[in-house]
């Protein structure tokens, strides 16, 4: 639920602060018989091993002992909350922005509340922009009132972009869904309005988005209009229907108003980078306080699937929901999501589901990450990214075929304005260990915006994605305080590089290795279609 900007705020000068992370950063990893207090050394010595000229041999990963680190590549501020000087290509009228984006072969798409932007991936040059409502109108759909809560993903197998949001907050509304016409979003999109509730008793909020080989999947929380309880609606769209010259959603299957005692709150369809088909998994934080996640499955044939919500409980370490995000000065703390839900994508990679959530850790907001076996539904590992003097929240996670895990997130504290961070985890012998957080963009000032609601909201999510053309390149889309009482979004490229980088014998050889590795990865996963 969003607040449309109504009052212009005063402009102040943006500054960049220098930040020293406290020495007590905790990056814990623990298995099924461990506790959150079990920590590992922050200095790690694992990496990845690719077999050039064929498929990636993941069995050799545990034999690698080369330490790696994150290197910042392209790093730029993309959008801000409108201030005294309105800049159409930069400004949004909404709080919070719901920071969201994706990366394709040569484009970056940012899709946030109030704004759609396309950038060149190599330079960060802005190529196209519009309001969020205009994005949907250009795709052939007219939102009722205004669209909000957008999400976007890039599917490297179909080479299409998929986007979703909802409209008409607190009233009868629609899922707004769009598919790009090609791998280049600038060539246009085809959009659809899908009624969220045929009974008109509830309205959809907080839509989520995922895909696999067979379909594209939407889900949303369904809040009451005339009904009395909160429910979930899930939509399954056959992917083949979306890839025709004239895309259609005529064969969509909608599972309406399912009890959240079956699915949980804020259900996330998995972004399946293994490119396997049904069953399509959807996960929720369900009952984190009791140590339970929940998995639901879309099963059968994608043209006439059914929803299976039985026997999907996953045992994890219990945590309380987070409180607020601290910030310096007298202004109210930041309101972060009051449930320990999955705010960002769940990733399917190498037979596992990877994800994260914001939880309470000794009175501080912290990031719990996890890996779940996609076949057995058993937790394989989980851990905390935490600091005794900082709150960490709204994390989003991406993972490559080599077990490199990148989490982008916000951090703030009593002496730290809200800033953008990332952290690298590397997997050795089935155990993932994280190093120290890396500052990507320092917050410039304190923040308060409530548009008269009394709520100093921040979030509601972020995005971190794997580059589809480079398995050692990640991108994260994060919110930070751009100026006093002005949020900004920062888009950052992160490269996983050896701590000591040897000189390649030739630039051509270096580039050829990278291109060949990507080709072999996609070829292997495309074979899943057969």
N, C-alpha and C positions, 0 to 999 in steps of 0.2 A: 504494500500500500504506500502510495507516494503523495508528496505534497508539491503542488505546482507553485513555482516561484512567483510571488506577487509583489515583492518589495525589492527594489534595487539597493544593494549595500554599497558602502563607501569603498573606494579603491585604496589599497595600501601598497607599499613597495614589497615585492617578493624577495626573500632572501634565502640563502642556503646555509644551513647550520652544519657544524662539524659535530659528529656524534661518536662517543666512545661507548661501545657496549660494555656492560658490566661483566666482570670476569666469571660470574657464576652461571653462565649459560648451561642449561641442562639439555642434553640430547640423548634421551634414554631409549633403549631398545629392550623389549622384554617379550618372552614367549608365554605359553599357556600356563606355566607354573611360576611366573615371576610377578613382581609387583612394580608399580610405577617408579619406585625409588631406585630400582636397579639401573645404574648408568654405565655408560661406556666412555672410553677416552674420546676426546674430540678430534685428535689427530688420527687419521685413518689412512690405510694403505691398500686400497683396492681400486680396480678400474675394470676395463672390459677388453675382450679379445675377439676380433672379427676374423673370419675366414674369408679372404678375398677370393672371388671367383666362384662362390657358391653360397649356400645358406649360412646364416650365423650359427655357430656352434656354441650354445649357451652353457654346455657342460664344462667348457674350459674357463668359465668366468672365475671360478674359485681359485684358479692357478695364477691369476694376475695379481701382481704386487706393486703396481705403479700407482702412487697417489695422484689424485686429480683434484682440481679446484674449479671454481666458477670464474670465468672472465666476462666482464661486461662488454657487450658490443653496442649496437644501436640503443640509445636510451633518450627518450624525449617525452615531454609533457604533451598530451593529446587534447584534453578537454578540461574545462573549469566551470565552476558555478558562475553564472552571470554576475558581474559587478557593475560599477558605474558606467563602464564603457563596454557596450555590447558588441561582441565580435562574433558574427554568425558562424564562422568556421571553427570557433573554439568553445563557445559558451553553451551551457545547458540551463534550463529553468527549474530543474528538479532537485529535490533532496529525498533520499540519498541517490547517488548516480546508478547504483547497481553495476559496478565496474565489470565489464564483460568484453571479450574479444576472441579472435581466432586468427590463425596464420595459414596461408596457402602456399602455393609454389612461388609466387612473386608478389603477393598482396597481403596486407594486414587489414583486418576489419575490426573496428571498434563499434559496438552496438550497446548504447547505454540509455538510460532514461532521458528522453528528449533529444537524442542525437545519434546519427549514423555517419560513420566516416570510413573512407578507404585510403590507405597509405601504400606507397611503394615500399616493398620489404627491404630493398637495398639501401635506400636513402632516407626513409621516413617522410618523403614528400607527400603532402596531402593531395590526393587525386580527385576525390569526390566527397561531398558531404550534403546532408540534409537533416531536417528534424526527424525524429522517430516516426511521427505521424505521416510525414511526407514520404519516408521510406516505404511505409505500408501502402500509401496511395499509389506510389509509383509501381508497386508490385501488383496492383489491381484490387486492393482491399481498402475500404474506407473504415477506419476505426470509429467506434462509437465514443464520443467525447475525446479521450486521449488514450494512447497505448502506453503500457508500462511493463516493468519487470522483463526486459528482453534478455534473450540468450542466443548465442550463435556458435556453431561448430563448423569445422571443415572436415570433410570425409575424403581422405586421400585415395580411397579405393574407387569411389564413383567420381572423384574430382568435382564435387559439388559442395556448396555451402548450404547449411540449413539454419533457419532462424525461427524463433518463436517469441511471442509476447502475449499479453491479454489486454483487453480494453474495458471501458465503462466500469471503473472501480465502484464496488458496492452495489452494483445493479446487474441485471441480466446481461451476460457478456459472452465473449467468444475467445477461443484460442485463435490467435493470428499466426499462421504458419507460412513460411516461404522457402522455396528452393531456388538457388541461383541457376541461370541459364547456361552457365559454363563454369570452368575453373576460375574465370576472371569475374569477380562480382560486379565490375563496372559494366559488363554487358547486360546486366539487369537480372531481375528476380520475378518469379511467378508466385503470387500470394493467394491465400485461402483464408476464409473465416469459418471456423468450426464451432458450432454451438456448444458451449461448455456444459449446459444442463438442459435437457429437453423438457424438464418439468418446470424450469424457471424458478426453482425454490432456493438455488444457491448460485454464487458467483465464484469464478475461478481467480485464484491469486497465486503468485509465486510459481509460475510454470517452470518446468524443467525439461531437459532435452537430451536424447542419446540416440545411438544408432548401432546397428550391426550389419552383417552381410545382407540380411533379408528385409530389414525395415528401419524406419525412423520412429522414435517413440517420444510421446509427450506425457507429462503428468502435471497435476496442479492440486493444491489445497482448495477445497470447496467450502466457502464460508456461507452461513445461512442468510437468506433473504427473508423467506417466510418459514423455513425449516428451523430446527432447534439445535442441530449438532453439526460439527465440522467433519467433512468427509474428503475422499480422494477420487479424482477422475483420471483415467489413463487412456491414451489414444495410441493405436498402432497403425502405422501407415506403410503399406507395401512399397519397398524402395523402387522396384521396377516401374511402378506407376509414376514415380517422381522423375524418372530419367528419360521418359518419352519426349518426343517433340512438343507434345501438349500435355504437360503434367496434370495429374488428377488426384483428388483425394476421395473419389467416389467409393472406393473399396476400403476406406478406413473402418477400423473397428474401435468402438468407444465403450469403455467399461466405466459406467457412470456411478458416482456417489457411493463408492465402496467405503465401508466402515474403516476408520483409521485404527481400530483394534485389530484389523487384518493386515493393513499395509504400513501403518505408521505415518508420521507427519513429514512433509517435504520429501516425497519419494523421488529418488534420482535414478532415471534409466541409465544403464551403463554405456559409456562411450567405448565400444568394443574395437580395439586396435588389433585384436587377433583375427578379425574379419571372419568369425564363425557366425552361424545362423542360429535360429531358434533352438533351445529356449533363450529368450531375451530376459536378462536379469534386471531387476529394479531393487535398489537398496534404500533403507531408511535408518535413522538413528533410533527409531522405535522407543525403547525404554533404556536409554543410556544409564540412568540412575541405577537400574537393576542389572546393568551389564549385559544388555541384549540389543543387538541389531536385528533387522528383519529383512529377509530377501523374499521378493515375489517374482514370479516367472510368467512371461507370456509364452505359451506353448502351442504346439500343433503346427498348422500351416498358416503362413502370414496372411493369406487371403481370408481365412476364417479361424483366427486363433481364439484361445480361451485364456483366462487368467487364473493362475494357480497361486493361492496365498497360503497354502498349507505347509507345515513342517519347515519353515524358513528361518527359525531363530538361530542367531549366531552369537556365541558366548564371547564377551570381551570384558575388559576391566571396567568396573562401574565408575562413573564420574558424575559430579554435580554439573548443572548448567553454569555457564559463565555469568559473571556480573556485568560490570561496565568497564570501559576502557579509560584508564587514568590519563590525564593530561595536566601540564603545568598551569598554575594560576587559579583564579577564583571561579572561572566558568564551569558549568556542570560537566561532569564526565560524559564520555561518549556512550550512547546507547548502542550496544551491540546485541545481536540476536539473543533473545532470552531463552532459547531452547538450544540444546546441543545437537542441532540438526546437521545434515550434510548440506552445506550451502553451495558447494561447488561440485564439478564433475567427478563421478566415479569412473576410473579408467580400467578397462580390461586389457591386460598385457601379459603374454606368456603364461596363460592359464590362471592368472590371479586377478583379483579386484583390488585396486589401490585407491585409497581415499583419505579424507581427513575431516576433522570437526574441531570446533572451539569448545574447550571444556574448562572447568575450574580446577586450578592446581594451587592449593594452599592460599586461596584468596586472590590469585592472579589468573587472568585469562591465559590459556596455553593451547598449543596445537597438538592434538592427538592424531597421529597418522597410523594407518593400518594396511596390512596385506592379508587377503582372505583367499583361500583356495576355491577357485570357481567350480570345481567338480564336487568337492566334499563339503563345502560350506564351512570349513574349519578355519579359525584364525591361524595364520602362519606366524605373524609377528605384528607387534604394534609398539609405539613409543611416543614420547613427548618431546616437543620443542618448547622449552620453557626458560624463563629467566626470573630471578627473585625480585628484580627491580623494574621489569617491564611487563606489560600485557602484550601478548601475541594473539592475533585474531584474524578472522576471515582468510584463512589459508586456502590455497588451491594447489593441486598437485599434478605433476606429470611424470611419466616414467618411460625410459626407452628400453630397447630389447636387451641391453647390457646390464640392467639393474641400477642404472643411474636414476636417482629420484630428485627432482627439484620441487621445492615448495616455495611459493611466493606468498607474502602475507604482510599485514600491518603490525607495527610495534609502536607503543607509546608508554609513557610513565609520568611520574610527578616532575621529572626534569627532562622529559623528552616529548616533543610534539609528534603528532602522528606521522609516521614515515613508512616508506616502502622498503621491504627486505626480501631476501631469498636465502635459502640454505640448500646445500647439496648433500644428499645421502648416497653412499655407495654400498653395493651388496657383495659380500664375500662369504662363501660357504652358506648361503641362505640367510645371512644376517646382514641387515642394512643398518649402517651407522652414519650419523650426521655430523658434520663439522660445525664451525661457527657461522652464525648468520652474517650475511653480507648486506651492507647498506646500499640501496639502489637510488633512493631519492629522499633527502632529509625534509621533514616537515618544517615550515617556515614560521608558524605562529600557532596560537591557540584557536579553538573553533567552537562556535555556537551558532546554529541555525535551527529554528523550530517552526517557522512560518505560523506562529501563534498556537502551535499544538502543545507546547510545554515539553516536547521530546527532542533531545539533541541527538538525532539519529545519524548513524554511520553505517556504511555497507551497501547493500545487504550481502554482497558476495564479491568474489574476484575470480580471475581466470589465469591458469598457467597451462601452457600447451607445448607439445613436442613439435618441432619444425618438421613438416612432412618431407622435406628435401635434404635434411641433415640430422642423423640420429644423435648427434652430440650438441645440438643447438636447441635451446628452449626459449620460450617467450613468456613473460608474465605481465599481466594487466592489473595494476594496483592503484588504489586511492591513496592520497596523501593531502596534507594541508598546504595548499599552494600559497595562500596569503591569509591574513586574519579573517576568519569566518568564511573562507572560500576553499572548497575542496578542489582538488585537481586529480586527473588520472595520468599515470605514468606507464608507458609501454617500454619494456626493457628486454633486450635480447641477452641471453646467458649461454655462454659456450662452456662445455665441460672439456678442460684441457689438462694435460699432465702438468704437475708442479714444475718440472724441468722439461721444457719443450725443446726437443732436438730440431736442428735445422733440416728441412727436407732437402733431398738431393736436387730436386727441381720443383719449381712451382707447379709444373704440369703434372709431375708424379703425385704431388699432394692433392691436387684437385681431382685427378683421375681416381685416386683411392676413395675419396669421399663420395664421388658420384657413383662409383661401382658398388660401394657398400649400401647406399640407399636403394639402388636398383635391385640388388639381391634381396633386401628386406621386403620391398613391396612385391617382388615376384613371388617370394615364398608365400606371402599372405594372400595375394591374388589367387594362388592355387587353391585356397580354401573354397573358392567359388565353384570349383569343378565338382 
